[in-house]
Amino acid sequence: MSADDVARTLRHGERNGRRKTVGEPVLFSRLADKTERNAFVGNLLAPLHKTSGW
């Protein structure tokens, strides 16, 4: 399998994953990946930082 085929497969998989999850509620307790948990918390803290003036 060439690098182009691998990239195409990954892009296709990610697009399908996003189509399934966009608009669905995200439950922190169901996020198994540490990176996803950090992104979730970081996404919540960004507006807090802007409004609190840290």
Summary of the structure (lengths in Angstrom):
residues: 54
radius of gyration: 15.9
end to end distance: 49.4
largest distance: 50.9
contacts: 84
relative contact order: 0.07
helix: 76%
strand: 0%
